[in-house]
């Protein structure tokens, strides 16, 4: 009976540790900065620029314009 109680306690402890680790990993994964966040931030920055500054930024980052020079 003692070994049965020990195994039950061991599996309960392992289940608790595994569940806690899973919750921590999900929490940390949700905190990461996504690439979509960076894209949205870049678009907001471009939209805030004046048309002249926006034109040079878009022209500088356009691969077709790089090869035509």
C-alpha contacts under 8 A as a table, 3 or more apart, distances in Angstrom:
res1	aa1	res2	aa2	distance
1	X	4	X	5.13
1	X	5	X	6.32
2	X	5	X	5.14
2	X	6	X	6.15
3	X	6	X	4.91
3	X	7	X	6.11
4	X	7	X	5.22
4	X	8	X	6.20
5	X	8	X	5.12
5	X	9	X	6.17
6	X	9	X	5.11
6	X	10	X	6.06
7	X	10	X	4.96
7	X	11	X	6.09
8	X	11	X	5.30
8	X	12	X	6.05
9	X	12	X	5.02
9	X	13	X	6.05
10	X	13	X	5.10
10	X	14	X	6.16
11	X	14	X	5.01
11	X	15	X	5.99
12	X	15	X	5.08
12	X	16	X	6.17
13	X	16	X	5.09
13	X	17	X	6.19
14	X	17	X	5.08
14	X	18	X	5.99
15	X	18	X	5.13
15	X	19	X	6.00
16	X	19	X	5.17
16	X	20	X	6.07
17	X	20	X	5.12
17	X	21	X	6.11
18	X	21	X	5.10
18	X	22	X	6.15
19	X	22	X	5.05
19	X	23	X	6.25
20	X	23	X	5.13
20	X	24	X	6.24
21	X	24	X	5.13
21	X	25	X	6.17
22	X	25	X	5.14
22	X	26	X	6.19
23	X	26	X	5.16
23	X	27	X	6.12
24	X	27	X	5.08
24	X	28	X	6.11
25	X	28	X	5.13
25	X	29	X	5.99
26	X	29	X	5.08
26	X	30	X	6.25
27	X	30	X	5.31
27	X	31	X	6.54
28	X	31	X	5.16
28	X	32	X	6.71
29	X	32	X	5.52
33	X	37	X	6.58
33	X	38	X	7.81
34	X	37	X	5.30
34	X	38	X	6.95
35	X	38	X	5.17
35	X	39	X	6.35
36	X	39	X	5.00
36	X	40	X	6.09
37	X	40	X	5.17
37	X	41	X	6.12
38	X	41	X	5.02
38	X	42	X	6.12
39	X	42	X	5.07
39	X	43	X	6.21
40	X	43	X	5.11
40	X	44	X	6.22
41	X	44	X	5.15
41	X	45	X	6.21
42	X	45	X	5.02
42	X	46	X	6.18
43	X	46	X	5.04
43	X	47	X	6.04
44	X	47	X	5.07
44	X	48	X	6.22
45	X	48	X	5.17
45	X	49	X	6.64
46	X	49	X	5.33
46	X	54	X	6.18
47	X	50	X	7.92
47	X	54	X	7.79
49	X	53	X	5.96
49	X	54	X	5.68
50	X	53	X	5.33
50	X	54	X	5.98
51	X	54	X	4.95
51	X	55	X	6.00
52	X	55	X	5.20
52	X	56	X	6.60
53	X	56	X	5.36
53	X	57	X	6.24
54	X	57	X	5.09
54	X	58	X	6.00
55	X	58	X	5.26
55	X	59	X	5.89
56	X	59	X	4.96
56	X	60	X	5.92
57	X	60	X	5.11
57	X	61	X	6.26
58	X	61	X	5.19
58	X	62	X	6.00
59	X	62	X	5.28
59	X	65	X	6.43
60	X	63	X	8.00
60	X	65	X	7.45
60	X	66	X	7.32
62	X	65	X	5.51
62	X	66	X	6.73
63	X	66	X	5.16
63	X	67	X	6.82
64	X	67	X	5.65
64	X	68	X	6.58
65	X	68	X	5.20
65	X	69	X	6.81
66	X	69	X	6.00
